[in-house]
């Protein structure tokens, strides 16, 4: 049995151990395992208003108009002489080639007529009429393609000059003639489809002969003819306005953007439909400005027209002198018309090109 002294020593030893343990904890507290650090979350962006992106993407139409005419003015100041001469050359070449085509087909037609008369083939008038119709269609397609290729070469030429380069008439004609042929065919097809309702409208009054006596039908058909005439022209005007509005960028697509003729037509329609109000505002502003700019040229043109009439009246009093002056007046009148059209194109072609690029975004 342990005595009292041993118990005393054991108690003192346990008390000393407890004191040492308390001192140790006070000096160096027990280290806790580090808590795991949560990864920082990226800041959540504040939701922006819906109007801000739309405003940054869709520029105001009046700012577009201002930037377009500013860019046009910078281009014209730098390149107006060379650009005017290029457009004038295109018009003159188109007139000369057009006259040549007219003379060529007149000679072919006259030669065919003389051949038919010499060979006594008039009795075969049905096949001859079919051949003549085929000839007229082919002549129309050929002449339209050639003349349109010359006229439309002004568009890629304008594009090249806006970019600081140049493009000759011959090179432009070679590049676009294939697509212009497709354009002429598709445009002619659209025109024929549009004309079908107009023909039906004009034929409606004559249906009265099927349901009325001849006398009453004649009166109804005459009155109906005038009504149908007005309705037909109203219909054609509406169709022409819609055609010009929705397809105003058609040629830019296949002459500049590199699209096909059909794809360019669809692209123009979709572009106009997507910015309907903006493009309508631009077209109205542009037409008003063009009319105002045309007033001085119209005054000069009308003065030249009056002078041409006076020179023709001189033929009565001095036949030879009057004839010479009348012919000279006709030449001057035609040249003034060409210059007038060239000046208008110096505005319309670059402005339309710049606006097309701007509105596409």
SVG drawing of the C-alpha trace seen along z (x, -y; Angstrom):
<svg xmlns="http://www.w3.org/2000/svg" viewBox="-78 -84 85 86">
<polyline fill="none" stroke="black" stroke-width="0.4" points="0.0,0.0 1.5,-3.4 2.1,-5.6 1.1,-9.2 4.4,-10.5 4.2,-8.6 0.7,-10.0 1.9,-13.5 4.7,-13.1 2.3,-11.7 -0.1,-14.6 2.7,-17.1 4.0,-15.4 0.5,-15.5 0.0,-19.2 3.4,-20.0 2.5,-18.3 -0.8,-20.1 1.0,-23.5 3.6,-22.7 0.8,-21.7 -1.0,-25.0 2.2,-27.0 2.9,-25.2 -0.6,-25.9 -0.3,-29.6 3.0,-30.0 2.2,-28.0 -1.5,-27.3 -2.2,-24.3 -2.1,-25.0 -5.3,-24.2 -5.3,-22.8 -5.7,-25.6 -9.2,-26.0 -9.6,-25.5 -9.7,-28.8 -12.7,-29.1 -11.8,-30.1 -12.7,-33.7 -15.8,-34.1 -15.5,-36.3 -17.4,-39.5 -20.9,-39.3 -21.3,-41.9 -24.1,-44.3 -26.9,-43.8 -26.9,-46.6 -30.0,-48.1 -31.4,-46.8 -31.3,-50.2 -27.5,-50.6 -26.4,-47.8 -29.0,-48.7 -27.9,-52.3 -24.2,-51.2 -25.1,-48.9 -27.7,-51.0 -26.5,-54.5 -29.0,-57.3 -30.1,-57.8 -29.3,-61.5 -25.8,-60.8 -25.5,-58.3 -26.7,-60.9 -24.2,-63.4 -21.3,-61.0 -22.3,-59.8 -22.4,-63.3 -19.2,-64.3 -17.4,-61.3 -18.8,-62.1 -17.6,-65.7 -14.1,-64.6 -14.0,-62.3 -15.4,-64.8 -12.9,-67.5 -10.0,-65.2 -11.1,-63.4 -13.8,-65.4 -12.0,-66.0 -10.9,-62.4 -14.2,-61.0 -16.3,-63.3 -14.2,-62.4 -14.6,-58.7 -18.4,-59.0 -18.6,-61.2 -16.6,-58.6 -19.0,-55.9 -22.0,-57.9 -20.4,-58.7 -19.3,-55.1 -22.8,-53.9 -24.4,-56.3 -21.9,-55.4 -22.3,-51.7 -26.1,-52.1 -26.2,-53.9 -24.0,-51.2 -26.2,-48.4 -29.3,-50.2 -27.6,-50.5 -26.4,-46.9 -29.9,-45.4 -31.6,-47.7 -29.2,-46.5 -29.8,-42.9 -33.6,-43.4 -33.5,-45.2 -31.3,-42.5 -33.6,-39.8 -36.6,-41.6 -35.0,-42.0 -34.0,-38.3 -37.5,-37.2 -38.9,-39.4 -36.2,-38.3 -36.8,-34.6 -40.6,-35.0 -40.9,-33.5 -43.7,-35.7 -46.1,-32.8 -44.3,-31.2 -45.2,-34.0 -45.9,-31.9 -42.3,-30.4 -40.9,-33.8 -42.9,-35.5 -41.5,-33.0 -38.0,-33.6 -38.5,-37.4 -39.8,-37.1 -36.8,-35.0 -34.5,-37.6 -36.1,-40.4 -35.8,-38.6 -32.1,-37.8 -31.5,-41.3 -33.1,-42.7 -31.0,-40.4 -27.8,-41.2 -28.3,-45.0 -29.5,-45.2 -26.6,-43.2 -24.0,-45.2 -25.5,-48.6 -26.2,-47.7 -22.7,-46.3 -21.3,-49.7 -23.6,-51.7 -23.2,-49.5 -19.4,-49.6 -19.7,-53.0 -20.5,-51.2 -17.3,-49.1 -15.4,-52.1 -16.9,-54.3 -16.1,-51.6 -12.4,-51.6 -12.1,-55.4 -13.7,-55.6 -10.9,-53.2 -8.2,-55.3 -7.7,-53.2 -9.0,-53.1 -10.7,-50.7 -10.8,-51.1 -14.0,-50.7 -12.7,-47.8 -11.7,-45.8 -14.9,-46.6 -17.0,-45.6 -15.1,-42.2 -15.6,-41.5 -19.3,-42.2 -20.8,-41.2 -21.6,-37.6 -23.5,-38.8 -25.2,-41.6 -26.6,-39.0 -28.2,-37.1 -29.4,-40.4 -31.1,-41.4 -32.8,-38.0 -34.1,-38.0 -35.1,-41.7 -36.9,-41.0 -38.7,-38.1 -39.8,-40.3 -41.1,-42.9 -43.1,-40.4 -44.7,-39.0 -45.5,-42.6 -47.1,-43.4 -49.5,-40.4 -52.0,-42.1 -51.8,-45.3 -52.8,-43.5 -55.6,-41.8 -56.8,-45.2 -56.8,-46.7 -58.8,-43.7 -61.5,-43.7 -63.8,-46.4 -64.0,-44.3 -65.5,-41.4 -68.8,-43.4 -69.3,-42.1 -69.8,-38.6 -72.7,-39.7 -74.3,-42.7 -75.7,-43.6 -73.2,-45.2 -74.5,-48.7 -74.5,-48.8 -71.3,-46.8 -69.6,-49.4 -70.5,-52.2 -69.5,-50.3 -66.2,-49.2 -65.3,-52.8 -66.1,-54.1 -64.4,-51.1 -61.3,-51.6 -60.6,-55.0 -61.1,-53.7 -58.9,-50.7 -56.3,-52.9 -56.1,-55.0 -56.1,-51.9 -53.4,-50.3 -51.1,-53.3 -51.7,-53.6 -50.9,-49.9 -47.7,-50.3 -46.6,-53.3 -47.1,-51.5 -45.2,-48.5 -42.4,-50.7 -42.0,-52.5 -41.9,-49.3 -39.5,-47.8 -37.2,-50.8 -37.3,-51.0 -36.8,-47.4 -34.3,-46.6 -32.3,-49.8 -29.2,-47.9 -29.6,-44.9 -26.7,-45.9 -24.3,-46.6 -24.5,-43.0 -23.5,-41.3 -21.2,-44.1 -19.3,-44.8 -20.0,-42.3 -19.5,-39.3 -22.9,-37.7 -25.0,-36.0 -27.7,-38.0 -30.5,-36.2 -28.8,-36.2 -28.1,-40.0 -31.8,-40.6 -32.8,-38.7 -30.1,-40.5 -31.3,-43.9 -34.9,-43.1 -33.9,-41.8 -31.6,-44.8 -34.3,-47.3 -36.9,-45.4 -34.6,-45.4 -34.0,-49.2 -37.3,-50.2 -37.8,-53.6 -34.1,-54.6 -33.8,-53.9 -37.1,-55.6 -35.9,-58.8 -32.6,-58.7 -34.3,-58.3 -36.7,-61.2 -33.8,-63.5 -31.7,-62.4 -34.4,-63.1 -35.1,-66.5 -31.4,-67.4 -31.1,-66.1 -34.1,-68.2 -32.7,-71.3 -29.3,-70.7 -30.9,-70.1 -32.7,-73.4 -29.8,-75.4 -29.1,-72.7 -32.8,-72.4 -33.0,-76.2 -30.0,-76.0 -31.4,-72.9 -34.7,-74.6 -33.0,-77.6 -31.1,-75.4 -34.4,-73.7 -36.0,-77.1 -32.9,-78.0 -33.3,-74.7 -36.9,-75.5 -35.9,-79.0 -33.2,-77.5 -35.8,-75.1 -38.1,-78.1 -35.3,-79.7 -35.6,-76.9 -38.7,-78.6 -37.0,-81.9 -33.5,-80.8 -33.6,-77.1 -29.9,-76.3 -28.7,-78.5 -31.6,-77.4 -30.9,-73.7 -27.3,-74.0 -28.2,-75.9 -30.9,-73.3 -28.5,-70.4 -25.9,-72.2 -28.5,-72.9 -29.5,-69.3 -25.9,-68.3 -25.4,-70.9 -28.7,-69.8 -27.7,-66.2 -24.2,-67.1 -25.9,-69.2 -28.2,-66.3 -25.1,-64.0 -23.3,-66.5 -26.5,-67.0 -26.7,-63.2 -23.0,-62.9 -23.2,-65.6 -26.2,-63.9 -24.3,-60.6 -21.3,-62.3 -23.6,-62.7 -25.9,-59.7 -23.4,-56.9 -20.9,-57.6 -23.6,-58.6 -25.6,-55.4 -22.4,-53.3 -21.4,-55.0 -24.9,-54.7 -25.2,-51.0 -21.9,-50.3 -23.0,-52.3 -26.4,-50.8 -25.0,-47.3 -23.0,-48.1"/>
</svg>
